[in-house]
Amino acid sequence: MITETIKNIDIELKEKIAEVKSCPLCSLIMDYEFNGLAQIQYEVTHSEKTRKQIAQEGGFCDFHFRQFKKIASGKTNILLLKAFIEEGSYKKENFTIECRICKYINEYEKNLLEAFTDIILSEEKRIEFNRTNGICFVHLRQVNTLIRDENTKAWLHRTHIEQIERMKADFNLMNTINSFYEIDIEKRSLINILIEKIAGRKTGAL
């Protein structure tokens, strides 16, 4: 369940580092978030108690309301919003939102960041991580606050810069090709990868 602490989070993260071409932290968070939304929409559909609880919390934040609306059926959305009208926090003149999905995601992200910080203390994992495209700017800033060893922080920063600059040759090559669709699909994917590295990723849109 989304409310449970994820077991073997370090193992999942190590697998993602080796598996994905983009930020492994963003990738795991999106997977976790999607599974959580799927679970919550099921509970909202079948549990009046859950609908009342969410209504009393003020619903979801803007982002997660829109994500929920996409994944849930029209009937489920009606049930939740009907519960909000009947049981919503606004009845107590509380116009704030305590989005439970944000709460779950933030806790999961915190655990991921701590696991990542531990993983990069291993020389073997550093070598493996260096071969990847690394983490995004957003998570780099967050990891920076957790790293106590200045040498480790300096290594991560150097690696981060190197991972970006390695892409220069590929972008130079793509720039010489007139038609975008004549570019190899693996090369084209670098556009999304670099955007994600710069900005992070909140949705599965890229």
Steps between C-alpha positions, in 0.01 A plus 500: 500500500608857437487578872751228584873563512646346187711196575831448324495856369877493454473188281229662287714812461811305402298318235359827366845659481613213278175480302381849403665765286343787690489605867445177698347692790238666275426163339438322831288786632278494190454123533415537869264789433314317223457189718377721783248679281373166370458373855328816624255511209404139580448587867300812411275289276433232762539670838271773630735539797792584268289751308403674824860510623628656177215752500580596860864551397386748237555265205824493302734772378446638148752265340373183668133589449571519127700177504223328699238626254696343212546159659158465667168438327239773472290321764791493746562871450132569562503292819804685636372849418155416637671395825689829498174696475349296786804451727761751379732693727342823375199428724726584796625806312829323439598592147839329497600170341698219659568296186566146616669410172753783543560380854568140387719612209705738715571227753596256225724759333673568832576128538626485140735794548646345814546165322669670205736688733601168659541325163749753360734440794590171328787529251350219291165678477671830418663342195163360389321830566763694307414303184135611519341839426467556874235678703310821425585849627204487739620187676863610489408806706316279749784245522743788563327573829550139616867448407730579789828401338636781281701259282186302419315821418784620276505162321126514440521852359787406265309192387185702443686744273678219313170318439357809332809580295522142370185573303664783301631275222155347451332841482765626258431197280122545516543865407659398169193296396227705332204269562423422865354161403822398328673513838541165674226449760758438774657836424162674492425368848788714629278807455256375764781367717678836511177691562427269792852535634461878502142527626410170668178322418158517662298308245533226239465762225857476365 
